[in-house]
Amino acid sequence: MKAKRFVSVLLILALSCTLLFAASAQDLYQEFSAAVENGDLDGAINSYSDLEKRLSDELSSANKSMEKAFEKNNMDLYIEARNDLRTLAGYTITKEQSDALLALIVEESPEDALADATWLYGVSQYYRPRLTLDYSASGDNYSYSYRSSVSVKPGDEVTLPDQEAIGANSNNLGQLVGWGVTKDEATYSAGQTITMPLTDQTLYAIWRNAVTFKDDVSGINETSENVSAGYEITVPAVPENGDGRVFIGWYDPTTGEFIGPEAETYTVRGNGAQFEALYASLKISNVRTLPYSTLPTNTQVTLSFNVENTGNEDFKNLEVNISSSDSDLSILTDTLYFRRLPSGGIGTVSTRVVYTGTESSREIPLTITITDGDGNTWQNDFTIMSK
């Protein structure tokens, strides 16, 4: 029994000594500062982690002391606790310490460097790596100067702008090849997604004089480089695709320049162009007679369907005609119009029809014809059933 009591006393004494000699926030901050000064990255990280835990305890205690001293009107204790809070608030990473830690981090292996840089990003208000994009370019008759920047956690993904995102005029600047760590050569392609560097970096836009014709439908992707104003280029011929798409020409979204479908050559303006093929295309779907699944006799029924612009060109002034070769089907309004249907847009057409026949389960043919402002026509045949 005495032996057990002796062991218990030893444990209590050991615990008391641990509490008595637990490092204060001040001691841990000095330990951290010394590790930074000595170039001990692991020691600095470990010391600061211990410091954060200790700071949490001491800040909580000082705040509680201020609160209780105020309640008891003990100004001496209140001022002492407030001063403790100010002292504790000063145990943060300085800019000089942050820079010194980053210098140690970038010398590590890539995996370790990213992990430690992420830690530094979370604890230092001074570590915010910045990626600057320099779009500048100049020539005989133009000058373009612009910069933007992004600051995110190291290792996060950053998508570099392409020419469409920049909105740069290809006649003036030519084509954006990519982004370089120097002004002479592209390190990354335009639109590429990269990881945020650990340190501040500037990437320079790399431009070239070129004209490109690109068509995702036919697979055409032709570039003529080292062009200049007045240079004549052969326009590629777009083959028939047979899928209902109508090729209507070439379009440069950076300038608005348009080349008609019959053009065989193009004369370069300025430093280049980026042409993409324009197609007009429509899809008719979801033909239905609401609220009926089949047509009752001598009853006005709503006939509706969807029209989807599946091309990359906006439609204007679409005429929609609905017809049937069945004399027992009357279409009360057989011609309707869309003033505008943007690329990717879906519109709904509705009219009223009446079936005057008496035969049940009869297949009734329906033809929907759509004509655009340029005279291009799309026609689809459907079948609806009598009741």
DOTOR-310167 format. One record per residue (C-alpha): residue number from 1; residue in one letter; y, z, x. Coordinates in steps of 0.1 Angstrom, whole numbers. Layout:
N
<k->NUM r->A py->Y pz->Z px->X>
...
***
This chain:
387
<k->1 r->M py->0 pz->0 px->0>
<k->2 r->K py->24 pz->9 px->29>
<k->3 r->A py->15 pz->-24 px->45>
<k->4 r->K py->25 pz->-44 px->14>
<k->5 r->R py->58 pz->-25 px->12>
<k->6 r->F py->64 pz->-32 px->49>
<k->7 r->V py->58 pz->-69 px->44>
<k->8 r->S py->82 pz->-69 px->13>
<k->9 r->V py->109 pz->-52 px->33>
<k->10 r->L py->106 pz->-78 px->61>
<k->11 r->L py->109 pz->-107 px->36>
<k->12 r->I py->140 pz->-91 px->21>
<k->13 r->L py->155 pz->-87 px->55>
<k->14 r->A py->147 pz->-122 px->65>
<k->15 r->L py->163 pz->-136 px->33>
<k->16 r->S py->193 pz->-114 px->38>
<k->17 r->C py->198 pz->-127 px->73>
<k->18 r->T py->194 pz->-163 px->61>
<k->19 r->L py->222 pz->-158 px->35>
<k->20 r->L py->243 pz->-139 px->60>
<k->21 r->F py->241 pz->-166 px->86>
<k->22 r->A py->242 pz->-197 px->63>
<k->23 r->A py->267 pz->-222 px->78>
<k->24 r->S py->300 pz->-223 px->60>
<k->25 r->A py->317 pz->-256 px->50>
<k->26 r->Q py->341 pz->-251 px->79>
<k->27 r->D py->312 pz->-248 px->104>
<k->28 r->L py->294 pz->-278 px->89>
<k->29 r->Y py->326 pz->-299 px->90>
<k->30 r->Q py->331 pz->-290 px->127>
<k->31 r->E py->294 pz->-300 px->133>
<k->32 r->F py->299 pz->-333 px->115>
<k->33 r->S py->331 pz->-340 px->134>
<k->34 r->A py->314 pz->-333 px->168>
<k->35 r->A py->285 pz->-356 px->159>
<k->36 r->V py->310 pz->-384 px->151>
<k->37 r->E py->329 pz->-378 px->184>
<k->38 r->N py->296 pz->-378 px->203>
<k->39 r->G py->284 pz->-410 px->187>
<k->40 r->D py->254 pz->-393 px->170>
<k->41 r->L py->251 pz->-413 px->138>
<k->42 r->D py->220 pz->-395 px->124>
<k->43 r->G py->235 pz->-361 px->132>
<k->44 r->A py->267 pz->-370 px->115>
<k->45 r->I py->249 pz->-382 px->83>
<k->46 r->N py->227 pz->-351 px->82>
<k->47 r->S py->256 pz->-327 px->88>
<k->48 r->Y py->277 pz->-344 px->61>
<k->49 r->S py->249 pz->-342 px->36>
<k->50 r->D py->246 pz->-304 px->43>
<k->51 r->L py->284 pz->-302 px->41>
<k->52 r->E py->285 pz->-318 px->6>
<k->53 r->K py->260 pz->-293 px->-7>
<k->54 r->R py->279 pz->-264 px->8>
<k->55 r->L py->313 pz->-277 px->-4>
<k->56 r->S py->300 pz->-278 px->-39>
<k->57 r->D py->291 pz->-241 px->-38>
<k->58 r->E py->323 pz->-230 px->-21>
<k->59 r->L py->346 pz->-251 px->-43>
<k->60 r->S py->328 pz->-236 px->-74>
<k->61 r->S py->333 pz->-201 px->-60>
<k->62 r->A py->370 pz->-206 px->-52>
<k->63 r->N py->377 pz->-221 px->-86>
<k->64 r->K py->360 pz->-192 px->-103>
<k->65 r->S py->380 pz->-167 px->-81>
<k->66 r->M py->413 pz->-184 px->-91>
<k->67 r->E py->403 pz->-183 px->-128>
<k->68 r->K py->394 pz->-146 px->-127>
<k->69 r->A py->424 pz->-136 px->-105>
<k->70 r->F py->447 pz->-153 px->-130>
<k->71 r->E py->431 pz->-134 px->-159>
<k->72 r->K py->436 pz->-101 px->-140>
<k->73 r->N py->471 pz->-110 px->-128>
<k->74 r->N py->460 pz->-105 px->-92>
<k->75 r->M py->484 pz->-129 px->-74>
<k->76 r->D py->472 pz->-121 px->-39>
<k->77 r->L py->436 pz->-131 px->-48>
<k->78 r->Y py->449 pz->-161 px->-68>
<k->79 r->I py->469 pz->-174 px->-38>
<k->80 r->E py->440 pz->-168 px->-14>
<k->81 r->A py->416 pz->-187 px->-36>
<k->82 r->R py->441 pz->-215 px->-41>
<k->83 r->N py->445 pz->-218 px->-3>
<k->84 r->D py->407 pz->-218 px->1>
<k->85 r->L py->406 pz->-248 px->-23>
<k->86 r->R py->432 pz->-267 px->-3>
<k->87 r->T py->413 pz->-260 px->29>
<k->88 r->L py->380 pz->-272 px->14>
<k->89 r->A py->397 pz->-303 px->0>
<k->90 r->G py->406 pz->-313 px->35>
<k->91 r->Y py->369 pz->-314 px->47>
<k->92 r->T py->367 pz->-352 px->41>
<k->93 r->I py->360 pz->-382 px->63>
<k->94 r->T py->392 pz->-394 px->80>
<k->95 r->K py->399 pz->-430 px->86>
<k->96 r->E py->393 pz->-426 px->123>
<k->97 r->Q py->359 pz->-410 px->116>
<k->98 r->S py->351 pz->-437 px->91>
<k->99 r->D py->359 pz->-465 px->116>
<k->100 r->A py->339 pz->-447 px->143>
<k->101 r->L py->309 pz->-444 px->120>
<k->102 r->L py->311 pz->-481 px->110>
<k->103 r->A py->312 pz->-491 px->147>
<k->104 r->L py->279 pz->-472 px->152>
<k->105 r->I py->263 pz->-486 px->120>
<k->106 r->V py->269 pz->-523 px->128>
<k->107 r->E py->249 pz->-518 px->161>
<k->108 r->E py->218 pz->-508 px->142>
<k->109 r->S py->190 pz->-530 px->130>
<k->110 r->P py->200 pz->-550 px->98>
<k->111 r->E py->178 pz->-528 px->75>
<k->112 r->D py->191 pz->-495 px->89>
<k->113 r->A py->227 pz->-508 px->90>
<k->114 r->L py->227 pz->-517 px->53>
<k->115 r->A py->213 pz->-484 px->43>
<k->116 r->D py->238 pz->-464 px->64>
<k->117 r->A py->267 pz->-487 px->53>
<k->118 r->T py->258 pz->-480 px->17>
<k->119 r->W py->259 pz->-443 px->25>
<k->120 r->L py->293 pz->-446 px->42>
<k->121 r->Y py->306 pz->-466 px->12>
<k->122 r->G py->297 pz->-437 px->-11>
<k->123 r->V py->313 pz->-409 px->10>
<k->124 r->S py->344 pz->-425 px->26>
<k->125 r->Q py->374 pz->-437 px->7>
<k->126 r->Y py->384 pz->-457 px->38>
<k->127 r->Y py->353 pz->-479 px->39>
<k->128 r->R py->358 pz->-508 px->15>
<k->129 r->P py->347 pz->-540 px->32>
<k->130 r->R py->368 pz->-570 px->21>
<k->131 r->L py->357 pz->-606 px->20>
<k->132 r->T py->387 pz->-630 px->21>
<k->133 r->L py->385 pz->-666 px->11>
<k->134 r->D py->411 pz->-690 px->26>
<k->135 r->Y py->415 pz->-722 px->7>
<k->136 r->S py->442 pz->-737 px->28>
<k->137 r->A py->445 pz->-774 px->36>
<k->138 r->S py->473 pz->-798 px->45>
<k->139 r->G py->479 pz->-834 px->52>
<k->140 r->D py->507 pz->-860 px->54>
<k->141 r->N py->517 pz->-858 px->18>
<k->142 r->Y py->504 pz->-824 px->6>
<k->143 r->S py->500 pz->-788 px->16>
<k->144 r->Y py->477 pz->-763 px->-2>
<k->145 r->S py->477 pz->-726 px->8>
<k->146 r->Y py->460 pz->-699 px->-12>
<k->147 r->R py->439 pz->-668 px->-5>
<k->148 r->S py->418 pz->-645 px->-26>
<k->149 r->S py->396 pz->-616 px->-18>
<k->150 r->V py->367 pz->-595 px->-31>
<k->151 r->S py->356 pz->-560 px->-22>
<k->152 r->V py->322 pz->-548 px->-34>
<k->153 r->K py->295 pz->-525 px->-20>
<k->154 r->P py->279 pz->-539 px->12>
<k->155 r->G py->247 pz->-558 px->4>
<k->156 r->D py->258 pz->-567 px->-31>
<k->157 r->E py->257 pz->-604 px->-41>
<k->158 r->V py->289 pz->-625 px->-39>
<k->159 r->T py->290 pz->-661 px->-52>
<k->160 r->L py->313 pz->-683 px->-32>
<k->161 r->P py->335 pz->-706 px->-54>
<k->162 r->D py->327 pz->-743 px->-57>
<k->163 r->Q py->354 pz->-769 px->-62>
<k->164 r->E py->352 pz->-767 px->-100>
<k->165 r->A py->358 pz->-730 px->-99>
<k->166 r->I py->388 pz->-735 px->-76>
<k->167 r->G py->402 pz->-762 px->-97>
<k->168 r->A py->414 pz->-781 px->-66>
<k->169 r->N py->425 pz->-817 px->-69>
<k->170 r->S py->400 pz->-839 px->-51>
<k->171 r->N py->426 pz->-867 px->-46>
<k->172 r->N py->447 pz->-844 px->-25>
<k->173 r->L py->421 pz->-822 px->-8>
<k->174 r->G py->389 pz->-843 px->-9>
<k->175 r->Q py->357 pz->-824 px->-14>
<k->176 r->L py->349 pz->-788 px->-7>
<k->177 r->V py->319 pz->-789 px->16>
<k->178 r->G py->315 pz->-751 px->19>
<k->179 r->W py->328 pz->-720 px->36>
<k->180 r->G py->329 pz->-713 px->73>
<k->181 r->V py->334 pz->-683 px->95>
<k->182 r->T py->355 pz->-707 px->116>
<k->183 r->K py->378 pz->-734 px->104>
<k->184 r->D py->357 pz->-762 px->119>
<k->185 r->E py->322 pz->-760 px->103>
<k->186 r->A py->306 pz->-748 px->70>
<k->187 r->T py->284 pz->-717 px->74>
<k->188 r->Y py->277 pz->-715 px->36>
<k->189 r->S py->276 pz->-742 px->10>
<k->190 r->A py->301 pz->-743 px->-19>
<k->191 r->G py->288 pz->-722 px->-48>
<k->192 r->Q py->262 pz->-703 px->-26>
<k->193 r->T py->254 pz->-667 px->-33>
<k->194 r->I py->256 pz->-645 px->-2>
<k->195 r->T py->254 pz->-607 px->5>
<k->196 r->M py->285 pz->-588 px->10>
<k->197 r->P py->291 pz->-583 px->48>
<k->198 r->L py->293 pz->-548 px->63>
<k->199 r->T py->327 pz->-555 px->78>
<k->200 r->D py->359 pz->-573 px->68>
<k->201 r->Q py->354 pz->-611 px->70>
<k->202 r->T py->375 pz->-642 px->63>
<k->203 r->L py->357 pz->-674 px->52>
<k->204 r->Y py->376 pz->-707 px->55>
<k->205 r->A py->372 pz->-736 px->30>
<k->206 r->I py->359 pz->-767 px->47>
<k->207 r->W py->371 pz->-799 px->32>
<k->208 r->R py->361 pz->-835 px->37>
<k->209 r->N py->374 pz->-869 px->27>
<k->210 r->A py->347 pz->-883 px->4>
<k->211 r->V py->339 pz->-898 px->-30>
<k->212 r->T py->307 pz->-888 px->-49>
<k->213 r->F py->290 pz->-902 px->-80>
<k->214 r->K py->266 pz->-878 px->-95>
<k->215 r->D py->244 pz->-882 px->-126>
<k->216 r->D py->219 pz->-855 px->-135>
<k->217 r->V py->202 pz->-877 px->-161>
<k->218 r->S py->193 pz->-907 px->-139>
<k->219 r->G py->193 pz->-888 px->-106>
<k->220 r->I py->221 pz->-907 px->-90>
<k->221 r->N py->238 pz->-888 px->-63>
<k->222 r->E py->258 pz->-910 px->-39>
<k->223 r->T py->285 pz->-900 px->-15>
<k->224 r->S py->308 pz->-921 px->6>
<k->225 r->E py->323 pz->-901 px->35>
<k->226 r->N py->354 pz->-907 px->57>
<k->227 r->V py->372 pz->-925 px->30>
<k->228 r->S py->410 pz->-930 px->27>
<k->229 r->A py->435 pz->-942 px->1>
<k->230 r->G py->428 pz->-979 px->-8>
<k->231 r->Y py->392 pz->-978 px->4>
<k->232 r->E py->370 pz->-998 px->-21>
<k->233 r->I py->336 pz->-983 px->-31>
<k->234 r->T py->308 pz->-998 px->-52>
<k->235 r->V py->302 pz->-979 px->-84>
<k->236 r->P py->265 pz->-972 px->-89>
<k->237 r->A py->248 pz->-988 px->-119>
<k->238 r->V py->235 pz->-964 px->-145>
<k->239 r->P py->201 pz->-975 px->-159>
<k->240 r->E py->192 pz->-973 px->-196>
<k->241 r->N py->175 pz->-940 px->-203>
<k->242 r->G py->161 pz->-947 px->-238>
<k->243 r->D py->165 pz->-912 px->-251>
<k->244 r->G py->195 pz->-918 px->-274>
<k->245 r->R py->221 pz->-909 px->-248>
<k->246 r->V py->250 pz->-934 px->-245>
<k->247 r->F py->266 pz->-937 px->-210>
<k->248 r->I py->304 pz->-938 px->-215>
<k->249 r->G py->317 pz->-938 px->-179>
<k->250 r->W py->324 pz->-917 px->-149>
<k->251 r->Y py->348 pz->-887 px->-149>
<k->252 r->D py->364 pz->-865 px->-121>
<k->253 r->P py->369 pz->-831 px->-137>
<k->254 r->T py->392 pz->-820 px->-108>
<k->255 r->T py->418 pz->-848 px->-116>
<k->256 r->G py->409 pz->-862 px->-150>
<k->257 r->E py->404 pz->-897 px->-136>
<k->258 r->F py->380 pz->-919 px->-156>
<k->259 r->I py->361 pz->-950 px->-147>
<k->260 r->G py->347 pz->-971 px->-176>
<k->261 r->P py->310 pz->-980 px->-179>
<k->262 r->E py->315 pz->-1016 px->-169>
<k->263 r->A py->334 pz->-1009 px->-136>
<k->264 r->E py->317 pz->-1022 px->-105>
<k->265 r->T py->341 pz->-1010 px->-78>
<k->266 r->Y py->365 pz->-980 px->-74>
<k->267 r->T py->396 pz->-979 px->-52>
<k->268 r->V py->400 pz->-945 px->-36>
<k->269 r->R py->432 pz->-925 px->-44>
<k->270 r->G py->442 pz->-901 px->-17>
<k->271 r->N py->414 pz->-882 px->0>
<k->272 r->G py->385 pz->-886 px->-24>
<k->273 r->A py->370 pz->-879 px->-58>
<k->274 r->Q py->340 pz->-862 px->-75>
<k->275 r->F py->327 pz->-883 px->-104>
<k->276 r->E py->301 pz->-871 px->-128>
<k->277 r->A py->284 pz->-893 px->-155>
<k->278 r->L py->296 pz->-888 px->-190>
<k->279 r->Y py->271 pz->-892 px->-219>
<k->280 r->A py->275 pz->-891 px->-256>
<k->281 r->S py->245 pz->-877 px->-274>
<k->282 r->L py->238 pz->-862 px->-308>
<k->283 r->K py->209 pz->-844 px->-324>
<k->284 r->I py->203 pz->-840 px->-361>
<k->285 r->S py->181 pz->-811 px->-372>
<k->286 r->N py->173 pz->-785 px->-398>
<k->287 r->V py->175 pz->-808 px->-429>
<k->288 r->R py->170 pz->-787 px->-459>
<k->289 r->T py->176 pz->-785 px->-497>
<k->290 r->L py->190 pz->-751 px->-506>
<k->291 r->P py->179 pz->-729 px->-523>
<k->292 r->Y py->149 pz->-751 px->-531>
<k->293 r->S py->120 pz->-761 px->-509>
<k->294 r->T py->115 pz->-792 px->-531>
<k->295 r->L py->138 pz->-811 px->-554>
<k->296 r->P py->137 pz->-802 px->-591>
<k->297 r->T py->144 pz->-829 px->-616>
<k->298 r->N py->180 pz->-835 px->-629>
<k->299 r->T py->194 pz->-805 px->-609>
<k->300 r->Q py->223 pz->-806 px->-584>
<k->301 r->V py->210 pz->-793 px->-551>
<k->302 r->T py->228 pz->-787 px->-518>
<k->303 r->L py->215 pz->-809 px->-490>
<k->304 r->S py->225 pz->-797 px->-456>
<k->305 r->F py->217 pz->-803 px->-419>
<k->306 r->N py->229 pz->-795 px->-384>
<k->307 r->V py->246 pz->-819 px->-360>
<k->308 r->E py->245 pz->-809 px->-323>
<k->309 r->N py->265 pz->-825 px->-295>
<k->310 r->T py->239 pz->-826 px->-268>
<k->311 r->G py->260 pz->-847 px->-244>
<k->312 r->N py->287 pz->-836 px->-219>
<k->313 r->E py->315 pz->-853 px->-237>
<k->314 r->D py->335 pz->-840 px->-267>
<k->315 r->F py->333 pz->-861 px->-299>
<k->316 r->K py->363 pz->-870 px->-320>
<k->317 r->N py->363 pz->-885 px->-355>
<k->318 r->L py->326 pz->-886 px->-362>
<k->319 r->E py->316 pz->-903 px->-395>
<k->320 r->V py->284 pz->-891 px->-411>
<k->321 r->N py->267 pz->-913 px->-437>
<k->322 r->I py->238 pz->-902 px->-458>
<k->323 r->S py->217 pz->-927 px->-477>
<k->324 r->S py->183 pz->-932 px->-494>
<k->325 r->S py->163 pz->-962 px->-504>
<k->326 r->D py->149 pz->-943 px->-534>
<k->327 r->S py->169 pz->-952 px->-565>
<k->328 r->D py->160 pz->-919 px->-581>
<k->329 r->L py->180 pz->-899 px->-556>
<k->330 r->S py->218 pz->-898 px->-561>
<k->331 r->I py->240 pz->-885 px->-533>
<k->332 r->L py->272 pz->-872 px->-548>
<k->333 r->T py->292 pz->-875 px->-515>
<k->334 r->D py->276 pz->-899 px->-491>
<k->335 r->T py->302 pz->-900 px->-463>
<k->336 r->L py->316 pz->-870 px->-445>
<k->337 r->Y py->336 pz->-865 px->-413>
<k->338 r->F py->339 pz->-843 px->-382>
<k->339 r->R py->373 pz->-843 px->-366>
<k->340 r->R py->360 pz->-828 px->-334>
<k->341 r->L py->326 pz->-816 px->-321>
<k->342 r->P py->328 pz->-802 px->-285>
<k->343 r->S py->300 pz->-806 px->-259>
<k->344 r->G py->273 pz->-781 px->-268>
<k->345 r->G py->288 pz->-775 px->-302>
<k->346 r->I py->268 pz->-774 px->-335>
<k->347 r->G py->283 pz->-783 px->-369>
<k->348 r->T py->268 pz->-782 px->-403>
<k->349 r->V py->270 pz->-810 px->-429>
<k->350 r->S py->266 pz->-803 px->-466>
<k->351 r->T py->266 pz->-825 px->-497>
<k->352 r->R py->251 pz->-824 px->-532>
<k->353 r->V py->222 pz->-845 px->-544>
<k->354 r->V py->204 pz->-850 px->-577>
<k->355 r->Y py->168 pz->-862 px->-582>
<k->356 r->T py->165 pz->-880 px->-615>
<k->357 r->G py->128 pz->-891 px->-613>
<k->358 r->T py->99 pz->-874 px->-630>
<k->359 r->E py->72 pz->-879 px->-604>
<k->360 r->S py->62 pz->-846 px->-587>
<k->361 r->S py->53 pz->-843 px->-550>
<k->362 r->R py->70 pz->-875 px->-543>
<k->363 r->E py->82 pz->-884 px->-507>
<k->364 r->I py->119 pz->-893 px->-508>
<k->365 r->P py->132 pz->-911 px->-477>
<k->366 r->L py->166 pz->-900 px->-463>
<k->367 r->T py->186 pz->-918 px->-436>
<k->368 r->I py->214 pz->-900 px->-417>
<k->369 r->T py->237 pz->-923 px->-397>
<k->370 r->I py->265 pz->-909 px->-374>
<k->371 r->T py->292 pz->-931 px->-358>
<k->372 r->D py->317 pz->-920 px->-333>
<k->373 r->G py->352 pz->-932 px->-327>
<k->374 r->D py->340 pz->-958 px->-301>
<k->375 r->G py->315 pz->-973 px->-325>
<k->376 r->N py->284 pz->-958 px->-310>
<k->377 r->T py->258 pz->-950 px->-337>
<k->378 r->W py->229 pz->-925 px->-340>
<k->379 r->Q py->205 pz->-928 px->-369>
<k->380 r->N py->176 pz->-906 px->-380>
<k->381 r->D py->151 pz->-909 px->-409>
<k->382 r->F py->138 pz->-879 px->-428>
<k->383 r->T py->117 pz->-872 px->-458>
<k->384 r->I py->123 pz->-846 px->-486>
<k->385 r->M py->99 pz->-839 px->-514>
<k->386 r->S py->103 pz->-838 px->-552>
<k->387 r->K py->89 pz->-807 px->-570>
***
